[in-house]
Amino acid sequence: MGDARRFLPSDIRDLAAFRAKAAEVDARITGAARTDWIEAVRAPGERAQARLDAVREGTGYLVTTGQQPGLFGGPLYSLYKAISAVLLAERLETALGAPVAPLFWTASEDHDWAEADHTWMVGVDNELHRLQLPEVEGAGDQPLHRLPMGPGVEQCIGQLEELLPDTDFKAGVIDRLRAAFQPEATLPEAFEDWFAELLAPLGMLFVQAHAPALKTLSRPRLLHELAHSDRHERALLARGEELDAAGYGLQVSIMDGGVNLFMEGPAGRERLYREGDRFRLRHSEATFTLSEIEARVAEDPSILSPNVLLRPVVESAVFPTLTYVAGPGEQAYFAQLAPLFEEHGVGMPIVFPRLGSTVVEGKVGKVLDKFDLDIEELDRPFHELAGDRARDDVPDEVRKALGAFRGTIARGVQELTEAAREVDPTLKGPIQHVRSVAFDALGDVEKKIVQAVKRESEIALQQIEKAHLHLFPDTKPQERVFNANYYLARYGFGFVEAVTESFRAALPPFDGSA
């Protein structure tokens, strides 16, 4: 593998890199452009408004992050990204001596309903449950910000209420969820309202991707991309070849003739492709000239939107962004993006990896201690874990007897093979077959012994299985599956504060200093 640092060159511990990025923003975003973006931003709560007012003076910066909206807040990692951005903004503000605010970009133009319409949680029955919105008209074609959730969201809240444990905090969580996730609301609206509630003490700013002011400000970047898409495709392909040569795969494939834009057409939000001197919509097959699209965008800027590769460029072009807090997949596609930023004359933000966490409740911690388990040991399918533990629990005398039996078979086969060689050398094959059959039979016996041990250890394995479910549901990291509401119902909104303080201690210092 090659040195990944040349694809994401800025060192997140180097304060000088952030100062250099601030200077690039100061030189590029000047005059009214330094504050025009404020019209697109929402500042819920006193602390967020104070942060926005400080940046409004024209000398401030942003730490940005974002995520596709998800039912009831989506997976925990969305919350973790937001908290990471808040803490990084605080640290940069102190280090740079200038206002720095955190901004969460809600990907409201995404049209992948199937990724956003559900969430998972563990219930009081210690089982994993999927809560899912019924499909609404236009799902999968129209952007999420055009689709009210409908009455199905009330049913999902009812399911959630049944699955949550009865605690002093449960009613408050349900009431606040109902206030955000109303039938007439869209998923992006409800998601942002819920996050605004959770993050109000931290002062998070929000922007929806479809906000009219943002669409107007981003129009020059989108039209530039459209006019030069062939050149940009070649630049991205060359970057992809560099990554491939260094041993890294591409997170986002570069499609032949693909433009890094979506346009709303007869079949909803569709990807644009070049076709000769025209542009074609992927599904409806409708075609347009460059001037026709420019005219349509002049009338309605909302019809054009960036894809996953162009979105970070648009964000950095419009906002005074110093750094973007990214998940692992996002870090990989940012490694592809340097040529696209260069083509647009925009400096790439410093890519800062989000912090993560595994919540280990007391009841789970007791199981880990009781059976001397580390969290990492549970990071695999439960049947493998159970099998290994059962084999470890096989009595020593049985294990020794099995080993001796194998040794006896191996020695006997070797002796018989040597003795029969002078009678007929071709007998070696049948003798080896006997060895294979004997070992297979012995393997079956060993499996039966392990199964018997499992039955004897059934209660212990049930306890470990429950711990496994809480830490690695569906054999995935907890933060990629669960939403926050189980923990909010058990521990109150102080859960967010606890995560914040944990992350504050884990945030790496600048320049090796405390």
C-alpha positions in Angstrom: 0.0 0.0 0.0 1.2 3.5 -0.7 1.4 6.5 1.6 -2.1 7.7 2.1 -0.9 11.1 3.5 -0.3 12.4 0.0 -4.0 12.1 -0.8 -5.2 13.8 2.4 -2.0 15.9 3.1 -3.1 18.0 6.1 -2.1 16.8 9.5 -5.1 17.2 11.8 -2.8 17.8 14.8 -0.9 20.6 13.0 -2.4 24.0 14.0 -0.4 25.6 11.2 -2.4 23.7 8.7 -5.6 25.2 10.1 -4.1 28.6 10.1 -3.1 28.2 6.5 -6.6 27.0 5.6 -8.1 30.1 7.4 -5.9 32.3 5.3 -7.1 30.6 2.1 -10.7 31.2 3.2 -10.0 34.8 4.0 -8.4 35.4 0.5 -11.1 33.6 -1.4 -14.4 34.5 0.4 -14.5 38.2 0.7 -17.0 41.0 1.0 -20.7 40.1 1.1 -19.9 36.5 0.3 -18.5 36.2 3.8 -21.9 36.5 5.3 -24.4 35.8 2.4 -24.6 32.2 3.5 -26.2 33.1 6.8 -29.6 33.4 5.2 -29.5 29.6 4.5 -28.6 28.7 8.1 -30.8 27.9 11.0 -29.6 28.7 14.6 -31.9 26.9 17.1 -31.4 28.0 20.7 -29.5 30.8 22.4 -26.1 29.3 22.2 -26.4 28.5 18.4 -27.6 32.1 17.8 -24.7 33.5 19.8 -22.3 31.4 17.7 -23.9 32.6 14.5 -23.8 36.3 15.7 -20.1 36.0 16.4 -19.3 34.6 13.0 -21.7 37.1 11.3 -19.1 39.8 11.9 -17.2 38.5 8.9 -14.1 37.2 10.6 -15.3 33.8 11.6 -15.2 30.2 10.2 -17.1 27.0 10.3 -16.4 23.4 11.1 -18.9 21.4 9.0 -20.2 17.9 9.0 -23.4 16.3 7.7 -25.4 13.2 7.1 -28.4 11.8 5.3 -31.5 12.2 7.5 -32.8 9.0 9.2 -35.8 8.0 11.1 -35.7 9.1 14.8 -32.2 10.5 14.2 -30.7 7.6 12.3 -27.7 5.6 13.6 -25.6 6.9 16.6 -22.7 7.8 14.4 -24.7 10.8 13.0 -24.9 12.2 16.5 -21.2 11.4 17.1 -20.3 13.3 14.0 -22.2 16.3 15.2 -20.6 16.2 18.7 -17.2 15.8 17.1 -17.8 19.0 15.0 -18.9 21.0 18.1 -15.8 20.1 20.1 -13.4 20.7 17.2 -15.0 24.1 16.6 -14.5 25.0 20.3 -10.9 24.0 20.2 -10.2 25.8 17.0 -11.9 29.0 18.3 -9.5 29.0 21.2 -6.4 28.2 19.1 -7.1 30.6 16.3 -8.5 33.5 18.4 -11.4 33.8 16.0 -15.1 32.8 16.1 -15.6 29.2 14.9 -19.1 27.6 14.7 -20.2 24.0 14.0 -22.6 23.5 11.1 -24.5 20.4 10.3 -25.5 19.9 6.6 -28.7 17.8 6.4 -28.7 16.0 3.0 -32.3 16.8 2.3 -32.0 16.5 -1.5 -31.1 12.8 -1.2 -33.7 10.6 -2.8 -32.8 7.2 -1.3 -35.9 6.7 0.8 -35.0 3.1 1.5 -31.9 4.2 3.4 -33.6 6.8 5.4 -37.0 5.3 6.2 -36.1 3.0 9.1 -34.1 2.6 12.2 -33.1 -0.3 14.6 -33.2 -0.6 18.3 -33.0 -3.3 21.0 -36.2 -3.7 22.9 -37.0 -4.6 26.5 -37.2 -8.2 25.2 -33.5 -8.1 24.3 -34.3 -8.6 20.7 -33.3 -6.4 17.7 -36.3 -4.6 16.1 -36.6 -2.7 12.8 -38.9 0.3 12.8 -39.9 1.4 9.3 -42.1 4.0 7.7 -44.6 2.8 5.2 -43.6 3.8 1.7 -45.1 7.1 0.5 -45.9 8.2 -3.0 -42.8 9.4 -4.8 -40.4 7.4 -2.5 -37.2 6.6 -4.3 -37.7 9.2 -7.1 -38.4 12.5 -5.3 -35.9 14.1 -3.0 -36.7 13.5 0.7 -37.6 17.2 1.3 -40.6 16.8 -0.9 -42.1 13.7 0.9 -44.2 14.1 4.0 -43.8 11.1 6.2 -47.5 10.5 6.6 -49.5 8.8 9.4 -47.1 5.9 9.4 -44.7 7.8 11.5 -47.2 7.8 14.4 -47.3 4.0 14.3 -43.5 3.9 14.4 -43.5 6.1 17.5 -46.1 3.8 19.1 -43.8 0.8 18.3 -40.8 2.7 19.8 -42.8 3.5 22.9 -43.6 -0.2 23.4 -40.0 -1.3 23.0 -38.4 1.3 25.3 -38.0 0.4 29.0 -40.3 2.2 31.5 -38.1 4.8 33.1 -38.4 8.3 34.5 -37.1 9.7 31.1 -39.2 7.7 28.7 -42.2 10.0 28.5 -40.1 13.0 27.9 -38.3 11.3 25.0 -41.5 10.2 23.4 -43.1 13.6 23.7 -40.2 15.3 22.1 -40.0 12.8 19.3 -43.7 13.3 18.6 -43.1 17.1 18.4 -40.5 16.6 15.8 -41.7 13.5 13.8 -45.2 14.7 12.8 -47.1 13.2 9.8 -47.0 16.4 7.8 -43.2 16.8 8.3 -40.6 15.5 5.9 -37.8 13.2 7.2 -35.2 16.0 6.8 -37.4 18.5 8.7 -38.1 16.0 11.5 -34.4 14.8 11.6 -33.1 18.4 11.9 -35.7 19.3 14.6 -34.8 16.3 16.6 -31.0 17.0 16.3 -31.7 20.6 17.2 -33.4 19.4 20.4 -30.5 17.1 21.3 -27.7 19.5 20.5 -29.3 22.8 21.7 -26.9 23.1 24.7 -23.9 22.7 22.3 -24.9 25.4 19.9 -25.0 23.6 16.6 -26.1 25.4 13.4 -28.0 23.6 10.6 -28.5 23.9 6.9 -30.8 21.9 4.7 -29.3 21.1 1.3 -32.4 22.4 -0.5 -32.6 25.7 1.3 -33.5 28.4 -1.3 -30.7 30.8 -0.2 -28.2 27.9 -0.5 -29.4 26.9 -3.9 -29.0 30.5 -5.1 -25.5 30.8 -3.7 -24.4 27.4 -5.1 -25.8 28.0 -8.6 -22.4 29.3 -10.1 -20.6 26.1 -8.9 -23.3 23.8 -10.3 -23.3 25.5 -13.7 -19.5 25.5 -13.8 -19.6 21.8 -13.2 -22.1 21.3 -16.0 -20.1 23.3 -18.5 -16.8 21.6 -17.7 -18.0 18.1 -16.8 -15.9 16.3 -19.4 -12.7 17.9 -18.2 -13.6 17.2 -14.6 -14.3 13.6 -15.3 -10.8 13.2 -16.8 -9.2 14.8 -13.8 -11.1 12.5 -11.4 -10.2 9.4 -13.5 -6.5 10.4 -13.3 -6.8 10.7 -9.6 -8.5 7.3 -9.4 -5.6 5.8 -11.3 -3.2 7.3 -8.8 -5.2 5.8 -5.9 -5.4 2.4 -7.6 -1.6 2.4 -8.3 -1.1 3.2 -4.6 -3.2 0.2 -3.6 -6.4 2.0 -2.7 -9.8 1.4 -4.2 -12.3 4.0 -5.2 -15.1 4.8 -2.7 -17.2 6.5 -5.5 -17.0 5.1 -9.1 -16.5 7.6 -11.9 -19.2 6.8 -14.5 -18.4 7.2 -18.2 -20.1 10.4 -19.3 -21.5 11.0 -15.8 -22.0 14.5 -14.6 -21.6 15.2 -10.9 -25.1 16.6 -10.8 -28.7 15.6 -10.4 -31.6 17.4 -12.1 -35.3 17.1 -11.3 -37.0 15.8 -14.4 -40.1 13.7 -15.5 -38.9 10.7 -13.3 -38.0 12.7 -10.2 -34.4 13.5 -9.2 -32.2 12.0 -12.0 -28.5 11.8 -12.6 -27.2 13.8 -15.7 -25.1 12.2 -18.4 -23.3 13.8 -21.3 -24.6 12.6 -24.7 -22.8 14.3 -27.6 -23.5 18.1 -27.2 -26.5 17.5 -25.0 -27.2 16.2 -21.5 -29.5 13.2 -20.8 -31.4 12.3 -17.7 -30.7 8.8 -16.6 -34.2 7.3 -16.2 -36.6 9.5 -18.2 -34.1 9.7 -21.1 -35.1 13.4 -21.6 -32.3 15.5 -23.2 -31.3 19.1 -22.9 -28.7 21.5 -24.2 -26.4 23.4 -21.9 -28.3 26.6 -22.6 -31.7 25.0 -21.9 -30.5 23.8 -18.5 -29.0 27.2 -17.7 -32.4 28.8 -18.5 -34.3 26.3 -16.4 -31.9 26.9 -13.4 -32.3 30.7 -13.8 -36.0 30.2 -13.3 -35.7 27.6 -10.5 -32.3 27.0 -8.9 -33.8 24.1 -6.9 -33.9 21.7 -9.8 -30.1 21.2 -9.9 -28.2 19.5 -7.1 -24.7 18.1 -6.6 -23.8 14.5 -6.3 -21.7 13.0 -3.5 -18.4 14.2 -5.1 -19.5 17.7 -5.9 -21.3 18.4 -2.6 -18.1 19.1 -0.5 -16.9 21.5 -3.2 -20.2 23.4 -3.1 -20.1 23.5 0.7 -16.6 24.9 0.8 -17.3 27.4 -2.0 -20.3 28.9 -0.2 -19.3 28.6 3.5 -16.1 29.7 5.2 -15.3 26.1 6.0 -12.0 25.2 7.7 -12.5 21.5 8.2 -15.1 18.8 7.6 -15.7 16.1 10.2 -16.0 12.9 8.2 -16.8 9.2 8.7 -14.5 6.5 7.4 -16.3 6.2 4.0 -16.3 10.0 3.6 -12.5 10.1 4.3 -12.0 7.7 1.4 -14.0 9.7 -1.1 -12.4 13.0 0.0 -9.1 11.3 -1.1 -10.6 11.3 -4.7 -11.6 15.0 -4.6 -8.5 17.2 -4.8 -8.7 17.6 -8.6 -12.3 18.6 -8.4 -11.6 21.3 -5.8 -8.7 22.5 -8.0 -11.0 22.7 -11.1 -13.4 24.9 -9.1 -10.7 27.1 -7.6 -11.7 26.1 -4.1 -9.3 24.9 -1.3 -10.2 21.5 0.1 -11.1 21.6 3.8 -9.0 19.7 6.3 -10.6 16.3 6.7 -11.0 15.5 10.4 -12.1 11.9 11.3 -15.2 11.8 13.5 -14.9 10.4 17.0 -16.7 7.2 17.8 -17.9 5.3 20.9 -19.2 2.0 22.1 -21.7 2.4 24.9 -21.2 -0.3 27.5 -24.0 -0.3 30.0 -23.5 -1.6 33.6 -25.4 -4.8 32.9 -23.3 -5.5 29.8 -20.1 -4.6 31.6 -20.9 -7.2 34.3 -21.2 -9.9 31.7 -17.8 -8.9 30.1 -16.2 -9.0 33.6 -17.9 -12.3 34.6 -16.6 -14.1 31.5 -13.3 -12.2 31.2 -14.2 -10.8 27.7 -12.9 -7.8 25.9 -15.2 -5.7 23.7 -13.1 -6.6 20.7 -13.7 -10.4 21.3 -17.4 -9.9 20.6 -16.7 -8.3 17.2 -17.6 -11.4 15.2 -20.7 -13.6 14.5 -22.1 -14.9 17.8 -22.0 -18.6 16.6 -18.3 -18.3 16.2 -17.9 -16.8 19.6 -20.1 -19.5 21.2 -18.2 -22.3 19.4 -14.9 -21.0 20.6 -16.1 -20.6 24.1 -17.6 -24.1 24.1 -14.3 -25.6 22.8 -12.4 -23.7 25.5 -14.8 -25.3 28.1 -14.2 -28.8 27.0 -12.6 -30.6 30.0 -8.9 -31.0 29.7 -9.1 -34.8 30.0 -11.4 -35.0 27.0 -9.2 -32.6 25.0 -6.2 -34.7 25.8 -8.0 -38.0 24.9 -9.1 -36.5 21.6 -5.5 -35.4 20.9 -4.1 -38.8 21.8 -6.7 -40.5 19.6 -5.7 -38.4 16.6 -2.0 -39.2 17.3 -2.8 -42.9 17.5 -4.6 -42.8 14.2 -1.8 -40.9 12.5 0.9 -43.2 13.8 -1.1 -46.3 12.9 -1.7 -45.1 9.4 2.0 -44.2 9.0 3.1 -47.7 10.2 0.6 -49.5 8.0 1.6 -47.4 5.0 5.3 -48.3 5.5 4.5 -52.0 6.1 2.2 -52.3 3.1 4.6 -50.5 0.7 6.6 -53.8 0.0 3.4 -55.7 -0.6 1.8 -53.2 -3.0 2.8 -49.5 -3.2 -0.7 -48.6 -4.6 -2.2 -49.5 -1.1 -1.0 -46.1 0.1 -4.2 -44.4 -1.4 -6.8 -46.7 0.3 -4.9 -46.5 3.6 -4.9 -42.6 3.5 -8.6 -42.8 2.7 -9.0 -44.7 6.0 -7.1 -41.9 7.7 -9.5 -39.3 6.3 -12.6 -41.2 7.2 -11.3 -41.8 10.7 -10.5 -38.1 11.2 -13.9 -37.0 9.8 -15.6 -39.4 12.2 -13.5 -38.0 15.1 -14.4 -34.5 14.0 -18.1 -35.4 14.2 -17.5 -36.8 17.7 -15.7 -33.6 18.7 -18.7 -31.5 17.4 -21.1 -33.6 19.5 -18.9 -33.0 22.5 -18.8 -29.3 21.9 -22.6 -29.3 21.5 -23.0 -31.1 24.8 -20.8 -28.5 26.5 -22.9 -25.7 24.9 -26.0 -27.2 26.4 -24.3 -27.3 29.8 -23.3 -23.7 29.3 -26.6 -22.5 27.9 -27.3 -19.9 30.6 -23.8 -18.4 30.3 -24.1 -18.3 26.5 -27.5 -16.6 26.7 -25.9 -13.8 28.8 -23.0 -13.4 26.4 -25.4 -13.4 23.4 -27.4 -10.5 25.0 -24.1 -8.6 25.5 -23.2 -9.3 21.9 -26.6 -7.9 20.8 -26.0 -4.6 22.7 -22.5 -4.1 21.4 -22.5 -5.6 17.9 -26.2 -5.9 16.8 -26.5 -7.8 13.6 -22.7 -8.3 13.9 -22.1 -4.6 13.2 -20.7 -1.9 15.4 -23.4 -0.5 17.7 -23.0 3.0 16.4 -23.9 2.0 12.9 -27.2 0.3 13.9 -28.8 1.8 17.0 -30.3 5.2 17.3 -29.9 7.2 20.5 -33.4 6.8 21.9 -32.9 3.6 23.8 -30.1 5.4 25.8 -32.0 8.6 26.1 -35.0 6.7 27.6 -32.7 5.0 30.1 -30.4 7.8 31.1 -32.1 11.0 29.9 -30.7 13.8 27.8 -27.7 13.7 30.0 -26.6 10.9 27.7 -25.6 13.5 25.1 -23.6 15.4 27.7 -21.8 12.2 28.8 -20.8 11.4 25.2 -19.6 15.0 24.8 -17.4 14.8 27.8 -16.0 11.4 26.7 -15.2 12.9 23.3 -13.7 16.0 24.7 -11.1 13.9 26.5 -10.4 11.9 23.4 -10.0 14.8 20.9 -6.4 14.9 19.8 -4.5 18.0 20.8 -2.8 20.4 18.3 1.0 20.3 17.7 1.4 17.6 20.4 0.5 20.0 23.2 -2.2 19.4 25.8 
